[in-house]
Amino acid sequence: MKNELNIGLLGFGTVGSGTAKILLANRQLLEERAGCPVNLKWICDKDLESDRGFPVPSEILTDDIEKLFNDPELDIFIELIGGIEPARTFVLRAIEKGKHVVTANKALLATHGFEIFEAASRAGVEIGFEASVGGGIPCIKALKEGLVANNISTVLGIMNGTANYILTSMTDHNLSFDKALKKAQRLGYAEADPTYDIEGIDTAHKLVIMAILAFGQRIALSDVYTEGISRLTPLDISFATELGYSIKLLAIGRQANGIVDLRIHPTMIPSDHLLSQVKGAYNAFYFTGDSVGKIMLYGMGAGQMPTGSAIVADVIDIVRNLNSGCKERVPSLSIPFKNIRPARIKAMDEVRGKYYFRFTVKDQPGVLSKISGILGAQQISIASVVQKGRGEESSVPIVMVTHEAREGRVRTALEEIDSQDFVLDRTMTIRIEDLKALED
C-alpha cells in the first residue's frame, strides 16, 4: 500500500474547478474511504489567474504540462480539457508514462477509445471515464459492475440535457424551437454554438460508449444513425400530445440475434412511459437485462459538481485498486479488451417501426388520395389521418400515423411525395417507438 496517491489535473475550467474543489475540500473524507491520503499535487491550465471561487494552493498550479508527465510520484492523470487534440496526445503520453487516466471526454472516447483502451491494457494502467456519460449518474458503473450478470438487450436514454430542456420548453410553454433554444442559452443550458447538442452529436458520443459496455462489441461513431431536433415545431408537439405521445431526443441501442441497432432521433414515446416524465435538463438511462428486468437511472446529466463527483469516484476506485494490489479488477470496458467482438450493425434502411408524417400541402382536391397511393405502393399502411384548418397561403397540414413499416420503403415514398408539385415543404417525419417491443 502506498502512503499517498498523487493526482495531476489537466484543465481548470468549469468541470476541472468542481473536481479540484471536491479533492481539496473533502480530502479527509476521501482519505477515510480510500484508505490512504489522496493528494492533488498538480493543476495545469493556461489560465491560472481567474477566480475559481475557492482557495487553491499556489504551489500546485502550473502551466507546464511536462511537470505532470515527468513527475515520477504522479499516480493518476485527470484529463478535462475536452476535444480530440491535444487531449488524445496527452492521454496517450500519460499512459506511456505509466499513469492511470481519468477523463470526462466523451468525444475522445467515442472516436479514439479503442486506441486508448488498448494502450492502457498494454501498459497495465486503468482508464476511468464515468463522467463521460451522464454527469453524476453512475450509469457506466451500473453496466460494468451492477448489471454484469445480465445479457443487456436494450439501452435507451435521454442523454442530452440541452435537447431535453428545449423539448420540455416547447411542450410545456408552447415555444418555438428558436425561442426555446435562446431560453436555454440564456440560462446556461446551451452553448453559444449548440450544434453538438441539438443535432444529436453529443448524444451519439455517449451512445457509442454505453453500447460498447452493454453489448461488448467494437462499435464506432459511424455506426450510429443520428438526427437532431432543429426541425421540430410546436405543431408537431401539439399533434404528438393529441395522439398520446411526448417527443424526446431518444438514444436507442438494441441487440437481438447478434445484430445491434443504434440510432438517435426525435422519437414519439407513450406519454405514460417513465421516460416521458423526464423533463428539463435531466437525463435518464433505461436498461433491460435478461435477469434484472428493467432499470432506470435518473438525474442531472451535466454540471460542475455532479461531473466532478463522478471524476473523483473514478479516482477513488483506482486508489482502492492500487492499495489492494489489484490490476484491472474491473476491466475498463466491462470485459477484457481481447474479448471485445466485432460488431454487426443493423442498417437503418432495415429498421422497422411506426411513423408520424406531417405533410404541408396545397389546399386542393385529390391530395390525400395521391399521398395515400404513393405510400401504399411502398406497402406503408396508414393507421390514422388528422387534418386541421388551413395554414398560410392556402396550405394545410395533413398528419398521418402508419402501421409498422420498413425505413427504406418510407424513405423511398417520402422522396416521391416531396417531389410532387402540391407539396409546399419537406415532410416532417418522426419515428414512433413501441417501447415495450424494444424492451422485450
Secondary structure, 3 states (H helix, E strand, C coil): CCCCEEEEEECCCHHHHHHHHHHHHCHHHHHHHHCCCEEEEEEECCCCCCCCCCCCCHHHEECCCHHHHCCCCEEEEEECCCCCCCHHHHHHHHHHCCCEEEECCHHHHHHHHHHHHHHHHHHCCCEECHHHCCCCCCHHHHHHHHCCCCCEEEEEEECCHHHHHHHHHHHHHCCCHHHHHHHHHHCCCCCCCCHHHHCCHHHHHHHHHHHHHHHCEECCHHHCEECCCCCCCHHHHHHHHHCCEEEEEEEEEEEECCEEEEEEEEEEEECCCHHHHCCCCEEEEEEEECCCEEEEEEEECCCHHHHHHHHHHHHHHHHHHHHHCCCCCCCCCCCCHHHCEECCECCHHHCEEEEEEEEEEECCCCHHHHHHHHHHHCCCCEEEEEECCCCHHHEEEEEEEECCEEHHHHHHHHHHHHCCCCEEEEEEEEEECCHHHHHC
